[in-house]
Amino acid sequence: MTTEVYIKDYPRPQFVRKAWVDLNGQWDFKFDDGNKGELEKWQDNFSGDMKITVPYTYETPASGIGQQDHHSNVWYNRSFEVPEDLQGKRLILNFQAVDYVAKIWVNGVYVGSHQGAYTAFSFDITPYVTAGADNRLTVKAEDSMDATQPRGKQRWVEQNFECFYVQTTGIWQSVWMEVVDPVHLGSVKVTPDIDHASVKFQFQVNGPLNDQEVRLETIIRLKGRQVKKTSLVIDRAWLDMDVDLIHEANGPWKLSLWAPGSPNLYDVEFNVYQGEERVDQVHSYFGMRKISIEKGRILLNNRPLYQRLVLDQGYWPDTHLTPPSEEALIKDIDLTMEMGYNGVRKHMKVEDARFLYWCDVKGLLVWSEMGATYEFNDTAMQKFSTEWMEVVRQQYNHPSIITWVPFNESWGVPQIFKNKNQQKFTEFIYHMTKAFDPNRPVITNDGWEHTVSDILTLHDYIGTGEEFTKQYKNKEVIVNNERTFNHHKYAFADGYSYKGQPVLISEFGGIAFTSDAGWGYGKQEASEEAFLERFRGLHEAIKDLDYIVGYCYTQITDVQQETNGLLTEDRQPKVSLEAIREINLK
């Protein structure tokens, strides 16, 4: 089952134009350790001494290079064809993600730059290309070991340590092009409202709107049957439209809601007309679902939701942060659901848009989490704020995302317990996120030392179920900061207090088998039987406490030196998946 318009490997599956050009594959590549490429104008006459397979970074075996030493400046170059029939059209160059600063040249002419490792960006390159001919695309990527840039689990020293892994440098998601009319749809923000059986569209339209009447047609379908068709005259770049979804296809007032087990999606087609000519067509989809909090419980579609999440860091042995294929993403989701989990906490990584698409289609809940900085100063705050809001805007329409997690375990705000500046920064991020998206919970700061937060989340790698029950049976002493947990951490930062938020154990477990290589949390187990006994005990202890509304187990797969996954790095089960499922669903 897919959406009405699905194109395999299409990099942006929630905003689909059927005609596109894939620029992944072999590029010329060169390290620039002296940072002399711009001074010597490499963009004018590039002579790469290596080949690289985009979108895999040079640190990965899949790139064809596989060097793990850090290089601050790297260059890419390739030729690409431009169609002859570009007359009156615009050519858009899209990058899904480049870590960390990208500078772009086309045929030696500087096009622009983008800063931020985890977000997509685009350039209109029409003025710089020659139609019907080969053209050159040159990219310089600048990265650093600077702890003020959002880096997530990427190390900032020469060797891996603790739970920090090989860095990611340069292009690590797809590069592609599309041709559009000068007047075209730029973006659509989609907000479902199940209580009023309606959906709100907020449109951004690009291009000149003063030549002749421009009209936007919106067609909504459910399982191939048309639900609504509307037409709106466009007289400005930004405009809103509310559409009620009361229709005969499902009976009066009956909505097809999105939820795990029944991930119903509405297909939507946007057509832009200039006069009588259709100048743009975009296919998308949305889910009618509501996430809310009431009386210490998390509700999905106005019903209590018990979250059974697994921590997912999204690493692969040969491709690191880059998915090796769309099939690999689907496999991870299928394995997660096979084990009885209804969601994932994407940890310290903003995942590929195709992963979120398949979570939408298959019905897997997602917590979207930002890659952390590891210093706190003005530069770190500015970098983090800008990139985080790009993440929220770009991921907003996915019904599978039910929680935003900008901060984790005081990373980037290490003195948050007492430091007022760090506390105020997390408050700022919380309120800025809620201003853009008032409908999803925001967690600050996941694990402990919360400031303002919609959910109280606790991390604890306590060894056994018996120890867990002893530690957490008295809710009040934990939530009211009367006692510490997990190595002397308090639930709330100084000056903040419990306001009745739902309580969720968002990291625990991390059990590993005995091994000479790698590590897990606490005692390592020698057998599957011992592993499952401890796994079962921890889960039963959590479920026996009625004030806890869900959990997130660490973790789905091993990651480099961290060997506490339920699966190996190459996705082979370590224990019976059926046994894991039985424990989760009990």
VEXFITOR-957852 format. One record per residue (C-alpha): residue number from 1; residue in one letter; chain; x, y, z. Coordinates in steps of 0.05 Angstrom, whole numbers. Layout:
<pts>
PT  seq  type  mol      c1      c2      c3
PT  NUM     a    A       X       Y       Z
...
</pts>
This chain:
<pts>
PT  seq  type  mol      c1      c2      c3
PT    1     m    A       0       0       0
PT    2     t    A      26      69     -19
PT    3     t    A      -3     137     -31
PT    4     e    A     -39     151     -97
PT    5     v    A      24     180    -128
PT    6     y    A      86     145    -104
PT    7     i    A     153     145    -142
PT    8     k    A     206      99    -116
PT    9     d    A     268     136     -92
PT   10     y    A     235     203    -101
PT   11     p    A     272     246     -49
PT   12     r    A     212     288     -26
PT   13     p    A     152     242     -25
PT   14     q    A     104     290       8
PT   15     f    A     110     342     -47
PT   16     v    A     115     305    -113
PT   17     r    A     125     331    -183
PT   18     k    A     128     271    -230
PT   19     a    A     184     298    -273
PT   20     w    A     252     300    -238
PT   21     v    A     325     286    -252
PT   22     d    A     368     245    -203
PT   23     l    A     438     272    -195
PT   24     n    A     463     218    -148
PT   25     g    A     518     172    -171
PT   26     q    A     591     183    -188
PT   27     w    A     621     252    -179
PT   28     d    A     693     278    -182
PT   29     f    A     719     291    -112
PT   30     k    A     777     324     -78
PT   31     f    A     801     341      -7
PT   32     d    A     820     414       5
PT   33     d    A     860     409      69
PT   34     g    A     894     476      57
PT   35     n    A     828     510      42
PT   36     k    A     857     539     -22
PT   37     g    A     803     517     -71
PT   38     e    A     764     582     -72
PT   39     l    A     827     624     -78
PT   40     e    A     852     581    -135
PT   41     k    A     781     581    -166
PT   42     w    A     773     505    -170
PT   43     q    A     702     518    -192
PT   44     d    A     728     544    -259
PT   45     n    A     770     484    -277
PT   46     f    A     760     427    -228
PT   47     s    A     809     370    -228
PT   48     g    A     787     319    -177
PT   49     d    A     837     265    -159
PT   50     m    A     784     217    -133
PT   51     k    A     714     191    -150
PT   52     i    A     658     190     -99
PT   53     t    A     589     158    -102
PT   54     v    A     538     210     -79
PT   55     p    A     501     212     -32
PT   56     y    A     549     172      11
PT   57     t    A     602     212      49
PT   58     y    A     676     200      40
PT   59     e    A     679     167     110
PT   60     t    A     635     109      87
PT   61     p    A     655      46      48
PT   62     a    A     596      57       1
PT   63     s    A     625     123     -23
PT   64     g    A     684      86     -55
PT   65     i    A     733     124     -11
PT   66     g    A     723     100      61
PT   67     q    A     771     147      97
PT   68     q    A     751     164     168
PT   69     d    A     800     221     183
PT   70     h    A     768     289     188
PT   71     h    A     775     337     128
PT   72     s    A     746     406     138
PT   73     n    A     737     423      64
PT   74     v    A     717     377       9
PT   75     w    A     697     390     -64
PT   76     y    A     650     355    -112
PT   77     n    A     641     364    -187
PT   78     r    A     598     332    -241
PT   79     s    A     568     349    -309
PT   80     f    A     493     348    -321
PT   81     e    A     449     357    -381
PT   82     v    A     397     412    -385
PT   83     p    A     336     398    -429
PT   84     e    A     329     439    -493
PT   85     d    A     256     458    -478
PT   86     l    A     274     503    -419
PT   87     q    A     245     564    -453
PT   88     g    A     200     601    -404
PT   89     k    A     214     551    -348
PT   90     r    A     256     550    -285
PT   91     l    A     306     496    -266
PT   92     i    A     309     482    -191
PT   93     l    A     369     447    -160
PT   94     n    A     351     409     -95
PT   95     f    A     396     383     -40
PT   96     q    A     364     340      14
PT   97     a    A     422     348      63
PT   98     v    A     495     371      63
PT   99     d    A     537     372     127
PT  100     y    A     552     427     145
PT  101     v    A     561     488     100
PT  102     a    A     548     479      25
PT  103     k    A     572     528     -28
PT  104     i    A     546     518     -99
PT  105     w    A     573     538    -168
PT  106     v    A     541     524    -236
PT  107     n    A     588     531    -296
PT  108     g    A     636     568    -250
PT  109     v    A     585     620    -227
PT  110     y    A     570     624    -153
PT  111     v    A     497     606    -139
PT  112     g    A     492     609     -64
PT  113     s    A     504     574       2
PT  114     h    A     467     538      58
PT  115     q    A     486     524     130
PT  116     g    A     458     465     169
PT  117     a    A     470     390     167
PT  118     y    A     399     363     171
PT  119     t    A     354     404     126
PT  120     a    A     337     407      52
PT  121     f    A     350     469       9
PT  122     s    A     341     491     -63
PT  123     f    A     368     541    -114
PT  124     d    A     338     567    -179
PT  125     i    A     397     556    -226
PT  126     t    A     362     578    -291
PT  127     p    A     406     640    -302
PT  128     y    A     470     598    -297
PT  129     v    A     456     540    -345
PT  130     t    A     458     530    -420
PT  131     a    A     396     494    -447
PT  132     g    A     408     433    -490
PT  133     a    A     481     426    -468
PT  134     d    A     525     395    -415
PT  135     n    A     534     439    -354
PT  136     r    A     579     434    -293
PT  137     l    A     557     431    -220
PT  138     t    A     610     444    -167
PT  139     v    A     598     438     -92
PT  140     k    A     644     456     -35
PT  141     a    A     625     428      33
PT  142     e    A     655     457      96
PT  143     d    A     652     418     161
PT  144     s    A     688     423     227
PT  145     m    A     698     391     295
PT  146     d    A     665     453     325
PT  147     a    A     619     434     382
PT  148     t    A     576     496     370
PT  149     q    A     546     466     306
PT  150     p    A     488     417     314
PT  151     r    A     523     350     304
PT  152     g    A     483     297     341
PT  153     k    A     523     233     351
PT  154     q    A     581     255     306
PT  155     r    A     647     256     343
PT  156     w    A     686     321     351
PT  157     v    A     753     287     367
PT  158     e    A     795     241     325
PT  159     q    A     770     174     352
PT  160     n    A     702     146     370
PT  161     f    A     686     149     445
PT  162     e    A     628     130     490
PT  163     c    A     566     136     446
PT  164     f    A     595     182     393
PT  165     y    A     612     158     324
PT  166     v    A     649     174     259
PT  167     q    A     633     244     233
PT  168     t    A     591     256     170
PT  169     t    A     621     306     121
PT  170     g    A     590     335      58
PT  171     i    A     532     310      15
PT  172     w    A     496     255      52
PT  173     q    A     426     256      21
PT  174     s    A     401     260     -50
PT  175     v    A     417     314    -101
PT  176     w    A     365     325    -156
PT  177     m    A     332     374    -204
PT  178     e    A     262     392    -227
PT  179     v    A     234     439    -279
PT  180     v    A     178     486    -259
PT  181     d    A     138     544    -288
PT  182     p    A     156     614    -264
PT  183     v    A      89     611    -225
PT  184     h    A      90     549    -182
PT  185     l    A      72     522    -114
PT  186     g    A     128     534     -64
PT  187     s    A     101     499      -3
PT  188     v    A      38     477      33
PT  189     k    A      29     472     108
PT  190     v    A     -26     422     124
PT  191     t    A     -61     422     192
PT  192     p    A    -115     370     207
PT  193     d    A    -172     385     255
PT  194     i    A    -210     320     271
PT  195     d    A    -256     354     321
PT  196     h    A    -285     398     266
PT  197     a    A    -276     348     210
PT  198     s    A    -234     397     171
PT  199     v    A    -164     409     145
PT  200     k    A    -128     476     137
PT  201     f    A     -81     489      79
PT  202     q    A     -31     547      82
PT  203     f    A      -2     559      13
PT  204     q    A      61     594     -11
PT  205     v    A      60     609     -86
PT  206     n    A     124     630    -121
PT  207     g    A     129     674    -183
PT  208     p    A      97     735    -215
PT  209     l    A      22     739    -199
PT  210     n    A       3     802    -236
PT  211     d    A       2     781    -310
PT  212     q    A     -64     743    -311
PT  213     e    A    -110     708    -263
PT  214     v    A     -77     652    -225
PT  215     r    A    -121     598    -195
PT  216     l    A    -105     541    -147
PT  217     e    A    -146     478    -152
PT  218     t    A    -144     428     -94
PT  219     i    A    -172     358    -102
PT  220     i    A    -176     312     -42
PT  221     r    A    -186     237     -50
PT  222     l    A    -194     179      -2
PT  223     k    A    -177     110     -29
PT  224     g    A    -187     135    -100
PT  225     r    A    -254     169     -87
PT  226     q    A    -259     244     -92
PT  227     v    A    -277     277     -26
PT  228     k    A    -271     351     -42
PT  229     k    A    -252     396    -100
PT  230     t    A    -240     470     -88
PT  231     s    A    -216     528    -130
PT  232     l    A    -182     590    -103
PT  233     v    A    -160     653    -139
PT  234     i    A     -89     671    -119
PT  235     d    A     -75     745    -110
PT  236     r    A     -16     742     -62
PT  237     a    A      42     696     -46
PT  238     w    A      13     670      20
PT  239     l    A     -58     648      31
PT  240     d    A     -99     602      75
PT  241     m    A    -158     556      60
PT  242     d    A    -201     513     106
PT  243     v    A    -235     452      76
PT  244     d    A    -288     411     112
PT  245     l    A    -284     336     101
PT  246     i    A    -357     318     113
PT  247     h    A    -371     274      54
PT  248     e    A    -414     217      30
PT  249     a    A    -358     169      15
PT  250     n    A    -351     151      89
PT  251     g    A    -419     170     114
PT  252     p    A    -438     235     149
PT  253     w    A    -388     261     200
PT  254     k    A    -345     199     193
PT  255     l    A    -272     213     183
PT  256     s    A    -219     163     163
PT  257     l    A    -169     176     219
PT  258     w    A     -95     162     219
PT  259     a    A     -67     117     274
PT  260     p    A     -22      56     283
PT  261     g    A     -61      -3     256
PT  262     s    A    -104      41     212
PT  263     p    A     -58      92     177
PT  264     n    A    -111     123     132
PT  265     l    A     -83     177      87
PT  266     y    A    -120     227      44
PT  267     d    A     -87     240     -24
PT  268     v    A     -87     312     -47
PT  269     e    A     -72     341    -115
PT  270     f    A     -54     414    -124
PT  271     n    A     -62     445    -193
PT  272     v    A     -40     516    -209
PT  273     y    A     -73     549    -269
PT  274     q    A     -52     613    -303
PT  275     g    A    -112     632    -345
PT  276     e    A    -135     565    -373
PT  277     e    A     -66     533    -374
PT  278     r    A     -44     487    -318
PT  279     v    A      26     510    -301
PT  280     d    A      41     466    -240
PT  281     q    A      17     401    -211
PT  282     v    A      39     374    -143
PT  283     h    A      16     310    -109
PT  284     s    A      15     303     -34
PT  285     y    A     -23     270      23
PT  286     f    A     -43     282      95
PT  287     g    A     -69     244     155
PT  288     m    A    -127     264     199
PT  289     r    A    -100     254     269
PT  290     k    A     -96     292     334
PT  291     i    A     -44     287     389
PT  292     s    A     -64     319     455
PT  293     i    A     -51     316     530
PT  294     e    A    -105     311     583
PT  295     k    A    -101     295     658
PT  296     g    A     -32     265     655
PT  297     r    A     -46     222     593
PT  298     i    A     -26     227     521
PT  299     l    A     -84     220     473
PT  300     l    A     -84     201     400
PT  301     n    A    -149     220     366
PT  302     n    A    -179     234     435
PT  303     r    A    -164     165     461
PT  304     p    A    -109     144     510
PT  305     l    A     -44     125     475
PT  306     y    A       7      78     508
PT  307     q    A      72      88     471
PT  308     r    A     118      29     459
PT  309     l    A     178      62     427
PT  310     v    A     247      39     408
PT  311     l    A     308      84     402
PT  312     d    A     331      88     330
PT  313     q    A     395     123     312
PT  314     g    A     391     108     237
PT  315     y    A     462      83     224
PT  316     w    A     485      29     175
PT  317     p    A     553      -5     172
PT  318     d    A     572      15     101
PT  319     t    A     534      81      94
PT  320     h    A     532     109     165
PT  321     l    A     477     163     170
PT  322     t    A     456     155      97
PT  323     p    A     405     101      84
PT  324     p    A     434      49      36
PT  325     s    A     368      46      -1
PT  326     e    A     294      59       6
PT  327     e    A     285     -16      17
PT  328     a    A     331     -11      78
PT  329     l    A     286      42     108
PT  330     i    A     225      -1      97
PT  331     k    A     260     -61     128
PT  332     d    A     276     -22     191
PT  333     i    A     203      -1     198
PT  334     d    A     178     -71     185
PT  335     l    A     226    -101     237
PT  336     t    A     206     -48     288
PT  337     m    A     132     -65     279
PT  338     e    A     146    -139     278
PT  339     m    A     175    -132     348
PT  340     g    A     111    -100     374
PT  341     y    A     133     -28     377
PT  342     n    A      84      26     355
PT  343     g    A     136      81     347
PT  344     v    A     209     103     345
PT  345     r    A     248     158     377
PT  346     k    A     295     181     322
PT  347     h    A     355     197     365
PT  348     m    A     402     254     350
PT  349     k    A     386     251     276
PT  350     v    A     337     284     228
PT  351     e    A     318     226     184
PT  352     d    A     310     220     109
PT  353     a    A     241     243      84
PT  354     r    A     229     175      54
PT  355     f    A     233     143     123
PT  356     l    A     178     190     148
PT  357     y    A     137     175      86
PT  358     w    A     138     100     101
PT  359     c    A     122     114     174
PT  360     d    A      61     153     149
PT  361     v    A      41      98     102
PT  362     k    A      52      40     151
PT  363     g    A      28      74     214
PT  364     l    A      91      81     258
PT  365     l    A      94     138     308
PT  366     v    A     156     182     308
PT  367     w    A     190     228     357
PT  368     s    A     231     277     316
PT  369     e    A     295     298     352
PT  370     m    A     348     350     336
PT  371     g    A     422     336     333
PT  372     a    A     454     368     393
PT  373     t    A     509     420     400
PT  374     y    A     559     408     456
PT  375     e    A     576     478     476
PT  376     f    A     532     535     499
PT  377     n    A     546     605     473
PT  378     d    A     515     657     427
PT  379     t    A     541     622     364
PT  380     a    A     513     555     385
PT  381     m    A     445     585     402
PT  382     q    A     439     620     334
PT  383     k    A     460     559     294
PT  384     f    A     414     513     333
PT  385     s    A     353     559     330
PT  386     t    A     357     570     255
PT  387     e    A     367     497     237
PT  388     w    A     315     471     286
PT  389     m    A     260     515     257
PT  390     e    A     279     491     187
PT  391     v    A     270     420     212
PT  392     v    A     202     434     242
PT  393     r    A     177     469     180
PT  394     q    A     201     414     133
PT  395     q    A     173     357     174
PT  396     y    A     108     389     198
PT  397     n    A      61     354     150
PT  398     h    A      79     283     169
PT  399     p    A      23     252     211
PT  400     s    A      71     200     239
PT  401     i    A     109     254     277
PT  402     i    A      74     264     343
PT  403     t    A     128     295     387
PT  404     w    A     185     346     378
PT  405     v    A     249     335     419
PT  406     p    A     297     394     410
PT  407     f    A     341     377     471
PT  408     n    A     367     312     501
PT  409     e    A     402     300     568
PT  410     s    A     427     372     576
PT  411     w    A     472     364     514
PT  412     g    A     488     434     491
PT  413     v    A     459     463     555
PT  414     p    A     505     428     606
PT  415     q    A     491     474     665
PT  416     i    A     416     478     654
PT  417     f    A     401     456     725
PT  418     k    A     422     524     752
PT  419     n    A     442     567     693
PT  420     k    A     387     617     677
PT  421     n    A     412     633     607
PT  422     q    A     410     560     587
PT  423     q    A     342     552     619
PT  424     k    A     315     612     581
PT  425     f    A     344     586     515
PT  426     t    A     305     521     522
PT  427     e    A     243     561     539
PT  428     f    A     254     602     476
PT  429     i    A     260     540     433
PT  430     y    A     198     510     465
PT  431     h    A     155     572     453
PT  432     m    A     182     584     383
PT  433     t    A     165     512     365
PT  434     k    A      95     517     396
PT  435     a    A      83     582     359
PT  436     f    A      95     546     293
PT  437     d    A      62     481     315
PT  438     p    A      15     487     375
PT  439     n    A     -13     417     362
PT  440     r    A      45     372     380
PT  441     p    A      79     362     448
PT  442     v    A     149     391     456
PT  443     i    A     199     359     504
PT  444     t    A     254     401     537
PT  445     n    A     299     370     560
PT  446     d    A     290     296     546
PT  447     g    A     316     252     603
PT  448     w    A     321     299     662
PT  449     e    A     328     372     684
PT  450     h    A     266     394     646
PT  451     t    A     246     467     641
PT  452     v    A     180     478     605
PT  453     s    A     160     412     575
PT  454     d    A      94     380     554
PT  455     i    A     117     311     575
PT  456     l    A     162     291     633
PT  457     t    A     211     241     604
PT  458     l    A     261     202     646
PT  459     h    A     324     163     626
PT  460     d    A     348     108     671
PT  461     y    A     391      47     653
PT  462     i    A     376      13     719
PT  463     g    A     393     -61     716
PT  464     t    A     331    -100     735
PT  465     g    A     256     -95     741
PT  466     e    A     261    -103     817
PT  467     e    A     308     -43     821
PT  468     f    A     264      -3     775
PT  469     t    A     202     -15     818
PT  470     k    A     239       5     881
PT  471     q    A     265      69     848
PT  472     y    A     200      92     816
PT  473     k    A     142      64     857
PT  474     n    A     134     131     892
PT  475     k    A     117     179     836
PT  476     e    A     115     242     880
PT  477     v    A     187     239     903
PT  478     i    A     212     236     831
PT  479     v    A     166     287     797
PT  480     n    A     172     337     855
PT  481     n    A     248     336     856
PT  482     e    A     249     306     926
PT  483     r    A     299     253     904
PT  484     t    A     348     244     847
PT  485     f    A     352     185     799
PT  486     n    A     402     160     747
PT  487     h    A     468     185     775
PT  488     h    A     441     243     815
PT  489     k    A     396     276     764
PT  490     y    A     332     312     781
PT  491     a    A     269     310     739
PT  492     f    A     265     386     734
PT  493     a    A     316     442     730
PT  494     d    A     320     488     790
PT  495     g    A     262     536     792
PT  496     y    A     215     491     752
PT  497     s    A     163     444     779
PT  498     y    A     116     388     759
PT  499     k    A      51     412     727
PT  500     g    A      16     345     719
PT  501     q    A      51     325     654
PT  502     p    A      48     253     629
PT  503     v    A     109     213     651
PT  504     l    A     146     169     602
PT  505     i    A     210     128     608
PT  506     s    A     244     150     544
PT  507     e    A     310     112     552
PT  508     f    A     322      47     589
PT  509     g    A     349     -22     578
PT  510     g    A     409     -20     532
PT  511     i    A     423     -93     548
PT  512     a    A     482    -125     511
PT  513     f    A     509    -195     504
PT  514     t    A     577    -210     533
PT  515     s    A     630    -189     482
PT  516     d    A     702    -167     478
PT  517     a    A     683    -111     431
PT  518     g    A     634     -56     444
PT  519     w    A     592     -41     505
PT  520     g    A     521     -40     533
PT  521     y    A     490     -11     595
PT  522     g    A     502     -47     661
PT  523     k    A     516    -121     665
PT  524     q    A     523    -156     598
PT  525     e    A     485    -221     590
PT  526     a    A     515    -287     567
PT  527     s    A     453    -320     537
PT  528     e    A     388    -305     502
PT  529     e    A     350    -334     561
PT  530     a    A     384    -286     610
PT  531     f    A     375    -228     562
PT  532     l    A     300    -240     555
PT  533     e    A     291    -250     630
PT  534     r    A     321    -182     644
PT  535     f    A     285    -150     585
PT  536     r    A     218    -178     609
PT  537     g    A     230    -156     681
PT  538     l    A     244     -84     662
PT  539     h    A     183     -79     616
PT  540     e    A     136    -110     667
PT  541     a    A     161     -62     721
PT  542     i    A     148      -2     677
PT  543     k    A      79     -27     656
PT  544     d    A      59     -41     728
PT  545     l    A      65      33     747
PT  546     d    A       0      64     723
PT  547     y    A      27     136     723
PT  548     i    A      77     118     668
PT  549     v    A      45     124     599
PT  550     g    A      97      92     555
PT  551     y    A     170      76     544
PT  552     c    A     227      78     494
PT  553     y    A     276      19     496
PT  554     t    A     349      29     477
PT  555     q    A     358       8     421
PT  556     i    A     338     -25     355
PT  557     t    A     408     -38     326
PT  558     d    A     481     -38     346
PT  559     v    A     517      25     324
PT  560     q    A     593      20     314
PT  561     q    A     623      10     384
PT  562     e    A     555       9     418
PT  563     t    A     531     -63     418
PT  564     n    A     465     -60     456
PT  565     g    A     417     -67     398
PT  566     l    A     362    -118     390
PT  567     l    A     391    -127     320
PT  568     t    A     462    -126     296
PT  569     e    A     487     -68     253
PT  570     d    A     468    -107     190
PT  571     r    A     398    -119     218
PT  572     q    A     404    -192     241
PT  573     p    A     363    -209     302
PT  574     k    A     402    -226     365
PT  575     v    A     342    -255     401
PT  576     s    A     273    -281     382
PT  577     l    A     233    -224     352
PT  578     e    A     169    -261     371
PT  579     a    A     192    -262     444
PT  580     i    A     205    -186     441
PT  581     r    A     136    -176     410
PT  582     e    A     102    -218     464
PT  583     i    A     135    -177     519
PT  584     n    A     117    -111     485
PT  585     l    A      45    -129     473
PT  586     k    A      31    -162     540
</pts>
